[in-house]
């Protein structure tokens, strides 16, 4: 949901591209690359870092813009193909990365075209890993990667927003280990900084404008030295740490690698991400509480939404998302949304990352599924939940597809596996039922997420070769999307835990999942005759467990409590026509 409303339409990028090409001509470049990421390789970026959006008009969160002397290209994956076609003006060509007979990513596309070419990019906006990969490949084509000292977009973007000066704050030990948080990036409680750690010194490169007296005292108590954010560059240039090499990870900005030169750094996988990904018991308990509270308001909202639609009100995707956010605002420890609300009906639900604006939102209908993917950021946890519901009588193809999605969801949730198993090895469980009917989805099955941090967090996930271990948290979100008609997805958050098995082969090495999400799964679209006995029992148990856990939290909302009890006791599917063609719903 776009809270800041504007007249949404295609941006005319003609003048912007002309400005970029003038700068390219000055530096003798054949191509200029504008990535989505900022200088810290963030997935979500602040308004001041939305350079790719400014030059292209494409608002999706992933994709690379590549400008040549005569054309402009937007390379993005399957999640955004339809959105890109809607938003790009005629100056741009969409390159559908991962499609049949298409390049797998922007690097492959650029390498295929770049013979004896000079390719420009801001070294801060590309990781060491991607930069070295690109350099090695273009060099074989006689091409060179050039790093202009100033960002072309920054030179051309006259009304570029200022960077946030919101103060950093301390994350209470009630929720997790002592940590700092900030408000520099939408939806993510993060701040811009660099951190240097040696055996006897810690330096935080953070602008003074973001400090309070409390934070200064806190840093002093931890014996952390603070310097200005941009002081990182003279620090590196002068080698102020003395002898020895710096340890950097592959995701480090290539600008840092260039400053150090290869004589002064050693590349190593980051152990910080691995440590952060394995939640301690305080963090896990916080996530359990956060998902309960978030589930309670989700149920209150679903009850409100169904009531309004049954009364005959026209509720738009935007209004539904706005109302859910208002419910979340009332929750304890609420900080903001974890990501932009995905609220979609009809053909919009076939766009996995569609987010409505007030001016273009569709009215939620009774003929197609309605999909809501959203979550709150709470001081004790980051939430991410998707439910798909139907307010009428589902068609045969809708019910069959939804049942296959549900079967994949149950298969992941119920999985038991030995230590050393990766998410990638389990991914097929989510797709197996869909594949039976020749159906599939082109996004990942699930990702890690933070403890009041990023909603997408690694290194594990169902597309990752990193083994799952106790303490990992991960989403389970299979779906299906029929382009131009409708879409569906079911997403719950899981925590990896140890489980006891009957055989205990090789000892206490068996793992499974604890479900954190506590929102009922609507049974209206489910075809009972497609489910196994175990799947039916899983669905029944899940909805009853939601009633048991959420009833104390919603007891003052009679409408929500009535709705929740009905969902817990409801049969599966919609009853078929009776004598005289009369149809009876379980409701």
N, C-alpha and C positions, 0 to 999 in steps of 0.2 A: 504494500500500500504506500503510495506516495503522499506523505503528509503535507509537503510543500507543493501546493497545486499550481500548475502552469498550463498554458495551452499547449497540448502535446501534439507534435506533428514533426514532419521531417525538417531537419535543420539544413538550410542551404549552406554548404561548406565550400562553395566556390572561392570566395575571398580568402578563407582560412588556408586552403590548399595553395593558393597563389603566394601567400606570405611564406609558407614553408618552402615552396620551390625556389623562391628568391634566395633564401638562406642556403638551400642545397646547392644552387648554382655558384654561390660565393665560395663554398667549400669544396666544390667539384664532386658532389655526391650523386650517385645514380639512384640510391634508395635511402629512405630515412624511416626507421622503425620506431613506433610509439607503443610501448607495452601498456597493459592495464595496471601493472604494479607500481608502487612507490619505491622510495629509496631503501625500504626495509622489506621489500618483496611481499607486502601485505596483500591478502586476497580482497578485503574491503579497504577502500581508500577514502581519505578526507576529501571534501569538496575541492580543496586547493590542489589535489593530486589527480583529479579526473581528467588527465590530459588526453587520453585516448577517446573519452566521451566527447570532449570539446572539439577535437579535430574531425571526428567521424559522425557524431550525432547518435551513435549506438550506445545505449545505456546499460547493456548487460554487464555482469561483473567479470566476465572472462573474454579475452580476445585481444588480438594484436592488430594495430593499424600499420600498414606499410605504404608509404607514398613514393611513387617513382616520378620521373620527369614528366610523364604524360598520363599517368593513371593512379588510382588509389584502391587499396585492397583491405578488406577486413577478414581476418582469419579467426574463426571461432568454431567451437564444437557443437554437437547435435542439440544440446540444451537450448541453444540460442539461434538456430538457423531461421526459424519462423520470425522471431523477434527482430533479427537483423534485417530481414527482407522488408519488414514493416517500417523500420527506422532509417535505413540508409537512403541517402538521396542519389540521384543518377550519376554522381561523380564516383560512386563507390562500386566495387565488385565484391560480392561475397564469395569467400573461399571456404567451403564446408569441410573443415578438417575431420578426418575419420570416415568420410563417406566413401562409397565404392568408387574406385579409380581416382580418388582425391588424395592429397598428401595427408600424412598423419598429424602434422602440426605445422606451425608457421616456419620453423627452421627448415624442414624438408622442402616446403614450397619455395622459400627464398633461395636455398642452395641450388635447386633445380633451374632457377632462372638467372643466377648471378655469375655469368662468365665475364671475367676481366672487369668486375664492377667494384665500385667503392660504396660501402654500406655504412650509414651513420646510425648511431644510437647513443643515448645518454648512458654512460658506464654505471651510473648509480642505479639505473632502473632495470638492470639485468644481473642475474646471479653469476657468480664465478663459474658454476657448473655449466650453465647455458652458454655463457660467453665463450668459454674454452671449447665447447662442443661446436659452436657456430664457427669460430675462427679456424679450427682444424678442417672443417668441411669446406668452407669457402676458399681457403687457401689452395685446395686441390683444383679449384676452378680458376685460379689466377686472380681471385678477388681478395679484397682487404676490408677488415672491419675498422671503421674510423670512429673516434670518440670526441666529438666537438666539445669544447670547454663549457659551452652554455647550452641549455636545453632549448631547442627550437620552439617548442610550444610555449615555454615561459617567456620567450622573447616576443611572441606573437599575441598571446592572450592578454589583452589590455585590461579586462575586468576580472582577472583571476582572483578568487576569494583569498583572504588572508588566512594564514595558518592559525589554528586554535591556540589561545593562551590560557585555557582553563587549567586550574591548578591540579597537580598530582595529589592523590589521596592514599591513605594507608588502608589496606584490606585487613579487617580485624582477624585476630587469631581465633575468634569464635567460629570462623568459617573455614580457615585453612592456615597454612604456615604464613609467617609474616611476609607480606608482599606489597608492592606498590601498584596502583592502578591509575588510569587517567581517562580523559574524554576526548582524545584527539581524533578518533576515527569513529564514524557512525556505527552503532550497534556493538562495538567492541570496546571494552573498558581499558584501553591502552593509551600510551603516550609515546611520542617520538624521543628516542634516546639511543645512545650507544653505551656499552658497558665493557670496560677493560678489567681483567682479573689477572693478577700475577701472584706469586707465592707470598708476597708481603704487601701488596697494594691493590686497592679497588678504586677505579675512577668511573664515575657516572657522568656522561656528557649530556647535560640536560639544561635547557635555557632557564636562567634565573627567574624569568617572568612566571614560570610554572611552580615556583616554590612558595610554600607558606612557612611560617615560623615552626609549625609542628613538623613539617617534612625536613627542614634543616636540622632540627634537634634529632630527629629520627636517624638521618644519615650520619650525623656526628657520632651518635651512640653506636652505630654499626661500623664506625671508622671508615666510612666511604667518602672519598674526596669527590667534589663536584666541580665540573668545568662546563663552559658553554657548549651547546650542541655542536656548533661548527668548529670547535677547537679540536675535534677528532682529526681533522686533516693536518694541521701543523704538528700535532702529537705523532702521527704516523710518519710524516715527512722527516721529522727530526730524530726519529727512533728514540723517543724519550724513555722507553723501557730499558734501554741499555743493550747488552749483548743478548744473543739468542734470537730464536724465531717466535713469531706469533702463531698460535693455533687458530685457524679459521675453518668454518664449515663450508660445504659446497654451495649453500644458499646465501652466503655472504655477498654483498654488493661487489660487482667486479671493479668498481672504482677503488675500493679498498685494496684489492689485489694489485691493481696498477700502481697505487701509491707505494705499496710495500716492495714490489717486484718479487719474483719467485725465490730470490735468495733469502728473503726475510719472513717467509711464512711456511707453515706446514698444513696441508689440507687433511682434515679428519672429519668423519661424520659427527654431528652434534650429539652429545650425550645429554644436553639440556632438554631437548625435545623428548627423549626417551624417559627422562626423570619426570617431566611434567605430565606425560601421557599416563603414567601409572599413578592413579589416584590413591591417596592414603585414606585411612578410615574416616578422618574428619571430613575430607572432601566428599567421600562417598555418602556419608550421612547427610551432608548438606545437599547433595544432589537428590537424595531420596525425599527430603523435605520440600525442596523446590519443585520437584515434579508432582508431588501431591497437591501443593497449593496451585500450581499451574493447571493441573488436571481439574481441580474444583472449579476454577473460573471458566475453563473450556466447556465444562458440562453446563454451567449456568448460561453461558452464551449459546450453546447448541439448543438448549431448551427455549431460550428467548427467540432465537432465529426460527425454529420450527413453528413456534406459536404465532409469530408475526406473519409468516408465509401462509399458514393455515387460515389466518384471519383475512387473507386476501391482500395484504400489503405488498407493494413492489419494493423489495429490498435489493439494493445493488451490491455488487462485489465489494465496492469501496465502503459502503455503509456497514456491511457485515464485518469487514476487517477493522474498521474504526471502532465499532462497538466492542469487539473482542479486546482491542487494546485498552479501551476504557475499563473493562472488567479487570484486566491485568494490572492497571494502575492502582487499583484498590488493594492489591496483594502486599503482604508483608515483605520487606526487603527488595521491593521492585526498584530497578534502576533504569530500565528501558527495554526496548525490544532487542532480541538476539539477532535479528535480521529483518529485512523488509517483508511484510506480510505477503504471502502468496494466497490470494483469494480468487478462485476461478470457477466459472460456470460455463457449460457448453463448450464451444471450440477453444475458449481461452484456457480451459483445463488441460488441453492437449499441449500447451506450452509449459514445460516443467517449471520454469522460473518466471512465469507471468505475474506481474504485480499491477493492480488497477490504479488508475488515477481518477479523481472525482469526475472529470469531464468525459472519460471514455469508458467508464465502468458499465458492465452488462448487468441487467436485472437477473437475479438468480431464478432459474426456471424450474418447473416441475417435471420436465421431460428428460433432463440429462443430469449426471452426477455433479455435485458441487464439491470442490476440493479446497481445503484450507490447510496450508503448511505454515506454521508460525510458532513463536516461542518467546518467552520472557527472559530477560537478563535479571537475575536476582543475586544479591550479595552472597548467597550460599549455593548458587549453581546456574548453569546456562541450559535453557530448555529448548527442545526442537521436536515438535509433534506434528504429524499429518493425519487427518482423517478425511475420508470421502463419504458423503452422505447423499441420499436421494429423497426428494420430497414428494415424489409421485410414484408411479408404477414403472419400475425399470424394464427396459426392453430385454429380449432374450440375449442379445450379444453383450449388453452392459452387464447383465447378471453373470454370464459365463466368464467374462474377462475379470470381473471383480472377484469371483470365487477363485480363479487361478492366482490372482495377486495375493489374496488372503492365504491360500495354501503355501505360497512361497514365504510369506511373512511368518506363518506358523512353523515352517520347516527350519528357518534360521533360529527362531526363538527357542525351539525345542532341541536344538542340536547339542550333542555331547561329543567331545573330541579330545584327543590326547594332547599333552604339552607338545609344543613345536608346530602345531597346526596354524596356518596363516589364514587371514581373512579371505585371501584370493582362493584358497582351497575350498572354503565354505560357500563361496559366491554362487556356485551352481545350484545349491539347495534352493535359493530364492527364485531361480529361473526355471527349474525343472518342470513345474506344473504349467507354466506359460508355454514353454517349449513344446509340450505335448500337443498344444493346439496351434503351433506355429506362431506364437506371440513372443514378444520380447520388449525390453526397454533399453535405451542407449546410455543411461546415466549409471553411476555407481550404485551399488546396493546399500552402502552405508559408510560413514566416516566417524572418526573420533571427534570429541568435543571437549570444551574446557570447563574448568571450575571457576565460574565468573570470569571467563576469558573468551576466546574465539569459538564460534559455533562449529567451525571446521578446524580440526586439529589432527596432527599426525603424530608419529609416522605410520600408525596402523590404520586399517580400514579393510573393507571387503574387496578392494582392488589392490591391496598391498601385500607384499611378500614378507612383511614383518610378522613374526609369530605373535599370536594373542596370548596375553598373560593375565593373571588375576590383578585387578585394579584398572585394566583398560575399560573405557566406556566407549560405546559405538552405537550408531543408529542402524535400524533395520527397516529399509524403505523400498521394497519392490513396487513397481507400478506398471501401468500400460496406458498408451496415448494413441488415440485414433485421430490422426491429423484432420483438422477442420471440423471435428464433430464433438469429441469429449475426451476426458482423461481421468485417471484415477491413481491414487497412491495411498499406501498405508505405512505410516512410520511411527515406530516406537524406539525409545532409547533403552539400551541394555548395558549391564555391567558384567564383565567376565568374572566368574567365580569358580572355585573348586566344587566338584560334585562327587558324591559317593555312587559307585556303580556296583552292580551285582557281582561282576567277575573281578574287578580291580586288577586286571591284567597289568603287569609291570608296576603295580603299586599305586600310590596316591598321585596319579599323573593326569586325572581326568578333569576336564573343564566343561563348563556350560555357561548359561546366561541367567542373570537376574533381571527381570523387567522393571525398569524405573517408571516408565510412562503409565499413567493411570487414567485413561480415557476410554470409555466403551467403544467397541467396534460395531457399527450398525449392521444388523443382520438382514435388513430389507432386500439388499442386492445379492444375497448369498443363495446359491442353488444347493439345497440340502442334499440332493441325490448325487452331487459331485464330491461331497466330503466323505472322508473315512470316519469311522466311529471315534477314533482318537482326535481327529480335527474338530468334530462336533463338540466333543467334551472340552477341548482346549478353549473354543469360542465361548461356550457356556461358562466355564470356570473364570475366564478373563473378565467377562462382564459382571459376574457376581462378585468377584474380588474388587472390582471398581466400586460397586455399591457399598461393600463392607468398609473400604478405606475412605471413601469420599463422603459418605452419609454424615459423619460428624462435622465436616467442613461446610456442608451446604444445607444443614437442617433448618436454617432460617429462611431459605428460599424455597417456598412450597412448590413452585412451578418446576424448579430444577430437580427437587427431590422426587416429585412425581414422575418426571421424565426419566430420571436415573433408575428408579425402581422398575419402570416399564421396560427399559432397555435390558435390564438384568434378567427379567422374567420372560421376555419376548421369545416367540418361536423363530425359526429360521425361514427367511424368504417371505414372499407375498403369496397368500392363498390363491389358488387358481379359480376360474369362474365356476360358480355353482349352477343350480337349476335356473333356467331363464336368463343365463348370462350374467347373473349377479356376482360381483367380486367382493371378497371379504379380506380385509387386511388384519393382521394380528393386532394392530393398534385399536 
